[in-house]
Structure formats: C-alpha cells, structure tokens
Amino acid sequence: MSDSIRISRQDGSCEIRLDRASVHNAFDDRLIGELTTALEAAAADDAVRAVVLTGDGSTFSAGADLNWMRAMASASETENREDSLRLARLMRTLNFLPKPTLARVNGSAYGGGVGLIACCDIAIGVEGAKFSLSEAKLGLVPAVISPYVVAAIGLRQARRLFVSAEVFDAEEALRIGLLHQCVGAGELDAAVERNLHFLRKCGPLAQAEAKQLALRVAGITPGSAEAVDTENAALIARLRVSAEGQEGLGAFLDKRAPGWATER
C-alpha cells in the first residue's frame, strides 16, 4: 500500500499520481522510493503502453518537502550525497523508461517537480501554472535535475533560469520547451487523451527504440547519465553543508531573507 502515490490503469495507460496534496505533492524519501518502484514496475509490465505522471489537487509538485529539507540541512555531506543519489535514480528511471511518458501538469511545479516534467517525453500543462528552478535562492543549485532540464529547454534558457531562480508562467514554459502544450484546466484531460490516442497506434518496441534513439543521438545514455549523476550528487551534497547552503536553507526554514539578499 502506497502512502505517497496513487496508481490507476485504463486502456493500456498507467497513471501515477503524486498523492501528497496537503503538502503540494512535495518530495520526501518515501515519495522518491515509491515513485521509483512504480516506474520500474510499469517498465516491466507488457500491458502498460504509456505512463502518465500527474499530481493530486491543484499543484503538480512543490519540489522538496520542508521536513525533508530540515533533515538534509543537519545531515552530513555523505548522507546528503546518498540522498541525492536516490533522487538521481528516480530521475534517471523516468528519463530512460522504455515506454512513452506523459506529464499531466495539473498545476505549478518547482525544483524537482520541474525535473520530473523535463524527464517525460510529452508535457501538457494548465494555464495559470507557475514554474521555478528556485535552488539558487537557497544557496544551492538544481544539480540532480540539471541534465534533463538542459536537454528540455536548451543551454541558453537553462543558464538564465539556473542563476536567476525566477518564477515563470505556463506560456513561458511553452515558449522555452518545458511544455509541449498549454491548455485550460477543463481541457487538460481531453488533451492528455488525445496524445494517448496517438501513442496507442504505434508499435511498443518501435516506441522504446525511437525514444532511446533520440536520447542516444543527443549523447544521453544510461551510462553517461549515471556518471553525471555521481558528480552532481557530490556537488549538491557539498553545497548543502557549505556556509552559504546552510544560511540559505536556514533562512528558508525560518521564513526570513538570507544574508546575501538585497532589497532591490
């Protein structure tokens, strides 16, 4: 029995719903583990033709859970590295899943939530959703999700959003390539179903090979991704225990501005 996700199946598609609406579907160890396991099970199930990833309530995912962040703020560099490697495994599993994946972006997404969207083959979001790669405000970087975000929106846009941590809307997400489609909330399910309709008409082996082909041509392979993940996990672990990272996390948890922030 899962506490953090909800799984349903219909017409060959498997919907995995982040089920922590009370905390805006934020990540913690349990959600990361359960979502990774669910994706691995879907990958191994021949009856599953496509995976739909969505959030419960009005938010797709707010990124890191506050209690999880509090624990990481007091954890050692080694513990932080191991924690980051678990998140990296989740993102890698989703990115290389041998089935078409569709992000049903029912609301706003921050940090790791943006990473989940970037790892999916197709992303459809609702008007009014907000997005941010907000880590730099905490004295951190979007290390684990960076390979997938850069692949989705390109280096130029990633550099801007990584260093500014600005909030952007669904129209901007569409313009830069994070979303493929932006629709009204009442049109979201129809848009998802339309895409699933086309996916069901294609050969499953061909889809798996076509997905790996696109990734391979772009120079993204499971082996290269794992090597990058190891480097990035070490980076974020080092930053979390640094003076700046500790100040940023502490300020966020205390609901105050960090020491480096200015009024203008």
TORPAMAR-507449 format. One record per residue (C-alpha): residue number from 0; residue in three letters; x, y, z. Coordinates in Angstrom, 2 decimals, padded with zeros to 5 digits, always signed. Example, Ala and Ser with C-alpha at 12.3 -4.5 7.8 and 13.67 -1.06 7.14 Angstrom:
BEGIN
<i=0	aa=Ala	xx=+012.30	yy=-004.50	zz=+007.80>
<i=1	aa=Ser	xx=+013.67	yy=-001.06	zz=+007.14>
// end
This chain:
BEGIN
<i=0	aa=Met	xx=+000.00	yy=+000.00	zz=+000.00>
<i=1	aa=Ser	xx=+001.48	yy=+003.32	zz=-001.08>
<i=2	aa=Asp	xx=+001.18	yy=+006.44	zz=+001.06>
<i=3	aa=Ser	xx=+002.65	yy=+008.92	zz=-001.41>
<i=4	aa=Ile	xx=+001.39	yy=+007.91	zz=-004.84>
<i=5	aa=Arg	xx=-001.79	yy=+006.52	zz=-006.37>
<i=6	aa=Ile	xx=-001.77	yy=+004.23	zz=-009.40>
<i=7	aa=Ser	xx=-004.63	yy=+003.60	zz=-011.82>
<i=8	aa=Arg	xx=-004.81	yy=+001.87	zz=-015.20>
<i=9	aa=Gln	xx=-007.07	yy=+002.30	zz=-018.20>
<i=10	aa=Asp	xx=-006.81	yy=+001.30	zz=-021.86>
<i=11	aa=Gly	xx=-003.14	yy=+000.39	zz=-021.60>
<i=12	aa=Ser	xx=-002.05	yy=+003.56	zz=-019.83>
<i=13	aa=Cys	xx=-000.79	yy=+003.68	zz=-016.24>
<i=14	aa=Glu	xx=-001.43	yy=+006.91	zz=-014.36>
<i=15	aa=Ile	xx=+000.87	yy=+007.56	zz=-011.42>
<i=16	aa=Arg	xx=-000.46	yy=+010.38	zz=-009.27>
<i=17	aa=Leu	xx=+001.62	yy=+012.13	zz=-006.63>
<i=18	aa=Asp	xx=-000.72	yy=+011.85	zz=-003.65>
<i=19	aa=Arg	xx=+000.51	yy=+014.40	zz=-001.11>
<i=20	aa=Ala	xx=-001.84	yy=+017.27	zz=-001.89>
<i=21	aa=Ser	xx=-001.67	yy=+018.55	zz=+001.70>
<i=22	aa=Val	xx=+001.99	yy=+019.47	zz=+001.11>
<i=23	aa=His	xx=+001.60	yy=+020.29	zz=-002.59>
<i=24	aa=Asn	xx=+002.97	yy=+016.87	zz=-003.62>
<i=25	aa=Ala	xx=+006.41	yy=+017.72	zz=-002.25>
<i=26	aa=Phe	xx=+009.22	yy=+015.16	zz=-002.40>
<i=27	aa=Asp	xx=+010.44	yy=+013.18	zz=+000.57>
<i=28	aa=Asp	xx=+012.30	yy=+009.87	zz=+000.89>
<i=29	aa=Arg	xx=+009.08	yy=+007.85	zz=+000.82>
<i=30	aa=Leu	xx=+007.69	yy=+009.51	zz=-002.31>
<i=31	aa=Ile	xx=+011.03	yy=+009.16	zz=-004.12>
<i=32	aa=Gly	xx=+011.23	yy=+005.46	zz=-003.27>
<i=33	aa=Glu	xx=+007.62	yy=+004.67	zz=-004.09>
<i=34	aa=Leu	xx=+007.68	yy=+006.57	zz=-007.37>
<i=35	aa=Thr	xx=+010.90	yy=+004.85	zz=-008.46>
<i=36	aa=Thr	xx=+009.41	yy=+001.44	zz=-007.67>
<i=37	aa=Ala	xx=+006.17	yy=+002.25	zz=-009.51>
<i=38	aa=Leu	xx=+008.06	yy=+003.36	zz=-012.61>
<i=39	aa=Glu	xx=+010.21	yy=+000.23	zz=-012.59>
<i=40	aa=Ala	xx=+007.07	yy=-001.91	zz=-012.32>
<i=41	aa=Ala	xx=+005.42	yy=-000.08	zz=-015.22>
<i=42	aa=Ala	xx=+008.55	yy=-000.54	zz=-017.33>
<i=43	aa=Ala	xx=+008.45	yy=-004.32	zz=-016.75>
<i=44	aa=Asp	xx=+004.70	yy=-004.69	zz=-017.45>
<i=45	aa=Asp	xx=+003.93	yy=-005.52	zz=-021.10>
<i=46	aa=Ala	xx=+000.31	yy=-004.45	zz=-020.57>
<i=47	aa=Val	xx=+001.41	yy=-000.86	zz=-019.93>
<i=48	aa=Arg	xx=+001.70	yy=+001.08	zz=-023.18>
<i=49	aa=Ala	xx=+002.22	yy=+004.56	zz=-021.69>
<i=50	aa=Val	xx=+002.76	yy=+006.19	zz=-018.31>
<i=51	aa=Val	xx=+001.00	yy=+009.39	zz=-017.25>
<i=52	aa=Leu	xx=+002.53	yy=+011.31	zz=-014.34>
<i=53	aa=Thr	xx=+000.41	yy=+013.89	zz=-012.54>
<i=54	aa=Gly	xx=-000.24	yy=+015.47	zz=-009.16>
<i=55	aa=Asp	xx=-003.23	yy=+015.38	zz=-006.85>
<i=56	aa=Gly	xx=-005.04	yy=+018.63	zz=-006.05>
<i=57	aa=Ser	xx=-004.07	yy=+021.94	zz=-007.61>
<i=58	aa=Thr	xx=-000.26	yy=+021.56	zz=-007.63>
<i=59	aa=Phe	xx=+001.92	yy=+019.26	zz=-009.73>
<i=60	aa=Ser	xx=+004.81	yy=+019.29	zz=-007.24>
<i=61	aa=Ala	xx=+006.34	yy=+021.92	zz=-004.98>
<i=62	aa=Gly	xx=+009.73	yy=+020.18	zz=-005.03>
<i=63	aa=Ala	xx=+011.41	yy=+019.31	zz=-001.73>
<i=64	aa=Asp	xx=+009.32	yy=+018.64	zz=+001.38>
<i=65	aa=Leu	xx=+010.02	yy=+021.02	zz=+004.27>
<i=66	aa=Asn	xx=+010.72	yy=+018.25	zz=+006.78>
<i=67	aa=Trp	xx=+012.99	yy=+016.53	zz=+004.28>
<i=68	aa=Met	xx=+014.86	yy=+019.81	zz=+003.75>
<i=69	aa=Arg	xx=+015.18	yy=+020.27	zz=+007.50>
<i=70	aa=Ala	xx=+016.71	yy=+016.80	zz=+007.83>
<i=71	aa=Met	xx=+019.12	yy=+017.42	zz=+004.96>
<i=72	aa=Ala	xx=+020.19	yy=+020.75	zz=+006.48>
<i=73	aa=Ser	xx=+021.50	yy=+018.89	zz=+009.53>
<i=74	aa=Ala	xx=+022.81	yy=+015.82	zz=+007.68>
<i=75	aa=Ser	xx=+026.46	yy=+015.14	zz=+006.87>
<i=76	aa=Glu	xx=+027.95	yy=+015.56	zz=+003.41>
<i=77	aa=Thr	xx=+027.97	yy=+011.77	zz=+002.96>
<i=78	aa=Glu	xx=+024.31	yy=+011.48	zz=+003.97>
<i=79	aa=Asn	xx=+023.40	yy=+014.30	zz=+001.60>
<i=80	aa=Arg	xx=+025.25	yy=+012.61	zz=-001.25>
<i=81	aa=Glu	xx=+023.42	yy=+009.32	zz=-000.69>
<i=82	aa=Asp	xx=+020.12	yy=+011.18	zz=-000.51>
<i=83	aa=Ser	xx=+020.85	yy=+012.93	zz=-003.81>
<i=84	aa=Leu	xx=+021.77	yy=+009.65	zz=-005.48>
<i=85	aa=Arg	xx=+018.32	yy=+008.28	zz=-004.63>
<i=86	aa=Leu	xx=+016.68	yy=+011.26	zz=-006.30>
<i=87	aa=Ala	xx=+019.04	yy=+010.88	zz=-009.26>
<i=88	aa=Arg	xx=+017.97	yy=+007.25	zz=-009.66>
<i=89	aa=Leu	xx=+014.33	yy=+008.35	zz=-009.80>
<i=90	aa=Met	xx=+015.01	yy=+010.94	zz=-012.50>
<i=91	aa=Arg	xx=+017.15	yy=+008.51	zz=-014.49>
<i=92	aa=Thr	xx=+014.48	yy=+005.80	zz=-014.27>
<i=93	aa=Leu	xx=+011.83	yy=+008.18	zz=-015.59>
<i=94	aa=Asn	xx=+014.03	yy=+009.62	zz=-018.31>
<i=95	aa=Phe	xx=+015.04	yy=+006.23	zz=-019.74>
<i=96	aa=Leu	xx=+011.73	yy=+004.42	zz=-019.16>
<i=97	aa=Pro	xx=+011.16	yy=+002.15	zz=-022.21>
<i=98	aa=Lys	xx=+007.56	yy=+003.36	zz=-022.53>
<i=99	aa=Pro	xx=+006.19	yy=+006.74	zz=-023.65>
<i=100	aa=Thr	xx=+005.78	yy=+009.06	zz=-020.66>
<i=101	aa=Leu	xx=+003.41	yy=+012.00	zz=-020.43>
<i=102	aa=Ala	xx=+003.47	yy=+014.70	zz=-017.75>
<i=103	aa=Arg	xx=-000.08	yy=+015.83	zz=-016.97>
<i=104	aa=Val	xx=+000.92	yy=+019.11	zz=-015.35>
<i=105	aa=Asn	xx=-002.20	yy=+019.96	zz=-013.34>
<i=106	aa=Gly	xx=-000.62	yy=+022.95	zz=-011.58>
<i=107	aa=Ser	xx=+002.58	yy=+024.64	zz=-010.51>
<i=108	aa=Ala	xx=+005.94	yy=+022.88	zz=-010.33>
<i=109	aa=Tyr	xx=+009.11	yy=+023.94	zz=-008.53>
<i=110	aa=Gly	xx=+012.61	yy=+022.44	zz=-008.30>
<i=111	aa=Gly	xx=+012.40	yy=+018.67	zz=-008.60>
<i=112	aa=Gly	xx=+008.86	yy=+018.96	zz=-009.93>
<i=113	aa=Val	xx=+010.29	yy=+020.73	zz=-012.98>
<i=114	aa=Gly	xx=+012.79	yy=+017.89	zz=-013.24>
<i=115	aa=Leu	xx=+010.00	yy=+015.31	zz=-013.46>
<i=116	aa=Ile	xx=+008.37	yy=+017.26	zz=-016.28>
<i=117	aa=Ala	xx=+011.67	yy=+017.54	zz=-018.16>
<i=118	aa=Cys	xx=+012.19	yy=+013.76	zz=-017.93>
<i=119	aa=Cys	xx=+008.88	yy=+012.99	zz=-019.66>
<i=120	aa=Asp	xx=+008.50	yy=+012.56	zz=-023.41>
<i=121	aa=Ile	xx=+005.38	yy=+014.72	zz=-023.59>
<i=122	aa=Ala	xx=+004.36	yy=+017.53	zz=-021.23>
<i=123	aa=Ile	xx=+000.93	yy=+019.16	zz=-021.18>
<i=124	aa=Gly	xx=+000.24	yy=+021.88	zz=-018.61>
<i=125	aa=Val	xx=-002.61	yy=+024.08	zz=-017.47>
<i=126	aa=Glu	xx=-002.84	yy=+027.81	zz=-017.93>
<i=127	aa=Gly	xx=-002.06	yy=+029.60	zz=-014.69>
<i=128	aa=Ala	xx=+000.62	yy=+027.14	zz=-013.57>
<i=129	aa=Lys	xx=+003.87	yy=+028.64	zz=-012.30>
<i=130	aa=Phe	xx=+007.35	yy=+027.16	zz=-012.53>
<i=131	aa=Ser	xx=+010.73	yy=+027.85	zz=-010.97>
<i=132	aa=Leu	xx=+014.19	yy=+026.40	zz=-010.62>
<i=133	aa=Ser	xx=+014.43	yy=+028.09	zz=-007.25>
<i=134	aa=Glu	xx=+017.54	yy=+026.45	zz=-005.78>
<i=135	aa=Ala	xx=+019.90	yy=+029.43	zz=-006.13>
<i=136	aa=Lys	xx=+017.68	yy=+031.38	zz=-003.72>
<i=137	aa=Leu	xx=+018.68	yy=+028.80	zz=-001.11>
<i=138	aa=Gly	xx=+022.38	yy=+028.94	zz=-001.91>
<i=139	aa=Leu	xx=+022.06	yy=+025.67	zz=-003.85>
<i=140	aa=Val	xx=+021.90	yy=+024.52	zz=-007.48>
<i=141	aa=Pro	xx=+019.46	yy=+022.27	zz=-009.41>
<i=142	aa=Ala	xx=+022.18	yy=+019.65	zz=-009.66>
<i=143	aa=Val	xx=+020.36	yy=+016.33	zz=-009.97>
<i=144	aa=Ile	xx=+017.73	yy=+017.55	zz=-012.43>
<i=145	aa=Ser	xx=+020.12	yy=+019.68	zz=-014.49>
<i=146	aa=Pro	xx=+020.87	yy=+017.17	zz=-017.30>
<i=147	aa=Tyr	xx=+017.19	yy=+016.72	zz=-018.06>
<i=148	aa=Val	xx=+016.22	yy=+020.37	zz=-017.74>
<i=149	aa=Val	xx=+019.06	yy=+021.45	zz=-020.03>
<i=150	aa=Ala	xx=+018.02	yy=+018.79	zz=-022.55>
<i=151	aa=Ala	xx=+014.41	yy=+020.01	zz=-022.41>
<i=152	aa=Ile	xx=+014.84	yy=+023.79	zz=-022.60>
<i=153	aa=Gly	xx=+018.35	yy=+024.21	zz=-024.00>
<i=154	aa=Leu	xx=+021.55	yy=+025.58	zz=-022.54>
<i=155	aa=Arg	xx=+020.74	yy=+029.26	zz=-023.10>
<i=156	aa=Gln	xx=+017.42	yy=+029.19	zz=-021.22>
<i=157	aa=Ala	xx=+018.83	yy=+026.91	zz=-018.52>
<i=158	aa=Arg	xx=+021.68	yy=+029.30	zz=-017.77>
<i=159	aa=Arg	xx=+019.21	yy=+032.16	zz=-017.33>
<i=160	aa=Leu	xx=+016.82	yy=+030.24	zz=-015.10>
<i=161	aa=Phe	xx=+019.50	yy=+028.46	zz=-013.05>
<i=162	aa=Val	xx=+021.15	yy=+031.74	zz=-011.98>
<i=163	aa=Ser	xx=+018.00	yy=+033.88	zz=-011.59>
<i=164	aa=Ala	xx=+015.68	yy=+031.33	zz=-009.92>
<i=165	aa=Glu	xx=+012.83	yy=+033.44	zz=-011.27>
<i=166	aa=Val	xx=+009.24	yy=+032.26	zz=-011.39>
<i=167	aa=Phe	xx=+007.80	yy=+031.91	zz=-014.88>
<i=168	aa=Asp	xx=+004.32	yy=+031.12	zz=-016.17>
<i=169	aa=Ala	xx=+002.90	yy=+028.36	zz=-018.36>
<i=170	aa=Glu	xx=+003.12	yy=+030.47	zz=-021.50>
<i=171	aa=Glu	xx=+006.85	yy=+030.94	zz=-020.91>
<i=172	aa=Ala	xx=+007.22	yy=+027.23	zz=-020.14>
<i=173	aa=Leu	xx=+005.62	yy=+026.53	zz=-023.51>
<i=174	aa=Arg	xx=+007.84	yy=+029.04	zz=-025.31>
<i=175	aa=Ile	xx=+011.10	yy=+027.62	zz=-023.95>
<i=176	aa=Gly	xx=+010.13	yy=+023.98	zz=-024.47>
<i=177	aa=Leu	xx=+009.40	yy=+022.72	zz=-020.95>
<i=178	aa=Leu	xx=+005.77	yy=+022.21	zz=-022.00>
<i=179	aa=His	xx=+004.60	yy=+020.97	zz=-025.39>
<i=180	aa=Gln	xx=+001.05	yy=+022.19	zz=-024.89>
<i=181	aa=Cys	xx=-000.73	yy=+024.66	zz=-022.59>
<i=182	aa=Val	xx=-004.49	yy=+024.30	zz=-022.11>
<i=183	aa=Gly	xx=-007.29	yy=+025.44	zz=-019.83>
<i=184	aa=Ala	xx=-007.87	yy=+023.31	zz=-016.73>
<i=185	aa=Gly	xx=-011.12	yy=+022.00	zz=-018.19>
<i=186	aa=Glu	xx=-009.32	yy=+020.86	zz=-021.34>
<i=187	aa=Leu	xx=-006.43	yy=+019.03	zz=-019.69>
<i=188	aa=Asp	xx=-007.89	yy=+015.53	zz=-019.65>
<i=189	aa=Ala	xx=-009.01	yy=+015.78	zz=-023.28>
<i=190	aa=Ala	xx=-005.55	yy=+016.94	zz=-024.32>
<i=191	aa=Val	xx=-003.94	yy=+014.04	zz=-022.45>
<i=192	aa=Glu	xx=-006.36	yy=+011.54	zz=-024.00>
<i=193	aa=Arg	xx=-005.68	yy=+012.89	zz=-027.48>
<i=194	aa=Asn	xx=-001.96	yy=+012.25	zz=-027.03>
<i=195	aa=Leu	xx=-002.59	yy=+008.78	zz=-025.60>
<i=196	aa=His	xx=-004.78	yy=+008.04	zz=-028.64>
<i=197	aa=Phe	xx=-001.82	yy=+008.65	zz=-030.95>
<i=198	aa=Leu	xx=+000.58	yy=+006.71	zz=-028.71>
<i=199	aa=Arg	xx=-001.67	yy=+003.63	zz=-028.75>
<i=200	aa=Lys	xx=-001.43	yy=+003.48	zz=-032.55>
<i=201	aa=Cys	xx=+002.36	yy=+002.97	zz=-032.53>
<i=202	aa=Gly	xx=+004.35	yy=-000.22	zz=-032.05>
<i=203	aa=Pro	xx=+005.61	yy=-000.56	zz=-028.46>
<i=204	aa=Leu	xx=+009.03	yy=-001.92	zz=-029.48>
<i=205	aa=Ala	xx=+009.41	yy=+000.84	zz=-032.06>
<i=206	aa=Gln	xx=+008.48	yy=+003.44	zz=-029.44>
<i=207	aa=Ala	xx=+011.08	yy=+002.10	zz=-027.00>
<i=208	aa=Glu	xx=+013.76	yy=+002.08	zz=-029.69>
<i=209	aa=Ala	xx=+012.74	yy=+005.50	zz=-031.04>
<i=210	aa=Lys	xx=+012.99	yy=+007.02	zz=-027.58>
<i=211	aa=Gln	xx=+016.44	yy=+005.55	zz=-026.99>
<i=212	aa=Leu	xx=+017.46	yy=+006.63	zz=-030.50>
<i=213	aa=Ala	xx=+016.59	yy=+010.26	zz=-029.80>
<i=214	aa=Leu	xx=+018.46	yy=+010.19	zz=-026.50>
<i=215	aa=Arg	xx=+021.49	yy=+008.44	zz=-027.99>
<i=216	aa=Val	xx=+021.73	yy=+010.91	zz=-030.88>
<i=217	aa=Ala	xx=+021.70	yy=+013.69	zz=-028.27>
<i=218	aa=Gly	xx=+024.56	yy=+011.95	zz=-026.45>
<i=219	aa=Ile	xx=+022.42	yy=+010.91	zz=-023.47>
<i=220	aa=Thr	xx=+022.85	yy=+007.28	zz=-022.41>
<i=221	aa=Pro	xx=+022.17	yy=+005.48	zz=-019.11>
<i=222	aa=Gly	xx=+025.91	yy=+005.10	zz=-018.56>
<i=223	aa=Ser	xx=+026.73	yy=+008.74	zz=-019.20>
<i=224	aa=Ala	xx=+023.75	yy=+009.85	zz=-017.09>
<i=225	aa=Glu	xx=+024.85	yy=+007.74	zz=-014.13>
<i=226	aa=Ala	xx=+028.36	yy=+009.20	zz=-014.29>
<i=227	aa=Val	xx=+026.97	yy=+012.75	zz=-014.37>
<i=228	aa=Asp	xx=+024.60	yy=+011.89	zz=-011.51>
<i=229	aa=Thr	xx=+027.54	yy=+010.82	zz=-009.35>
<i=230	aa=Glu	xx=+029.28	yy=+014.16	zz=-009.95>
<i=231	aa=Asn	xx=+026.10	yy=+016.17	zz=-009.39>
<i=232	aa=Ala	xx=+025.19	yy=+014.33	zz=-006.18>
<i=233	aa=Ala	xx=+028.63	yy=+015.18	zz=-004.81>
<i=234	aa=Leu	xx=+028.16	yy=+018.81	zz=-005.86>
<i=235	aa=Ile	xx=+024.79	yy=+019.32	zz=-004.17>
<i=236	aa=Ala	xx=+025.99	yy=+017.48	zz=-001.05>
<i=237	aa=Arg	xx=+028.97	yy=+019.82	zz=-000.81>
<i=238	aa=Leu	xx=+026.78	yy=+022.90	zz=-001.26>
<i=239	aa=Arg	xx=+024.19	yy=+021.79	zz=+001.30>
<i=240	aa=Val	xx=+026.82	yy=+021.64	zz=+004.04>
<i=241	aa=Ser	xx=+028.63	yy=+024.82	zz=+002.91>
<i=242	aa=Ala	xx=+028.22	yy=+028.08	zz=+004.83>
<i=243	aa=Glu	xx=+026.11	yy=+029.57	zz=+002.05>
<i=244	aa=Gly	xx=+023.94	yy=+026.48	zz=+001.72>
<i=245	aa=Gln	xx=+023.37	yy=+026.33	zz=+005.47>
<i=246	aa=Glu	xx=+022.41	yy=+030.02	zz=+005.51>
<i=247	aa=Gly	xx=+020.05	yy=+029.58	zz=+002.58>
<i=248	aa=Leu	xx=+018.34	yy=+026.52	zz=+003.99>
<i=249	aa=Gly	xx=+018.14	yy=+028.08	zz=+007.45>
<i=250	aa=Ala	xx=+016.65	yy=+031.29	zz=+006.10>
<i=251	aa=Phe	xx=+014.06	yy=+029.36	zz=+004.11>
<i=252	aa=Leu	xx=+013.04	yy=+027.23	zz=+007.07>
<i=253	aa=Asp	xx=+012.94	yy=+030.31	zz=+009.33>
<i=254	aa=Lys	xx=+010.93	yy=+032.24	zz=+006.71>
<i=255	aa=Arg	xx=+013.44	yy=+035.08	zz=+006.51>
<i=256	aa=Ala	xx=+015.68	yy=+036.53	zz=+003.81>
<i=257	aa=Pro	xx=+019.18	yy=+035.04	zz=+003.58>
<i=258	aa=Gly	xx=+022.12	yy=+037.28	zz=+004.42>
<i=259	aa=Trp	xx=+023.09	yy=+037.87	zz=+000.79>
<i=260	aa=Ala	xx=+019.65	yy=+039.01	zz=-000.39>
<i=261	aa=Thr	xx=+019.21	yy=+042.74	zz=-001.08>
<i=262	aa=Glu	xx=+016.09	yy=+044.88	zz=-001.15>
<i=263	aa=Arg	xx=+016.49	yy=+045.72	zz=-004.83>
// end
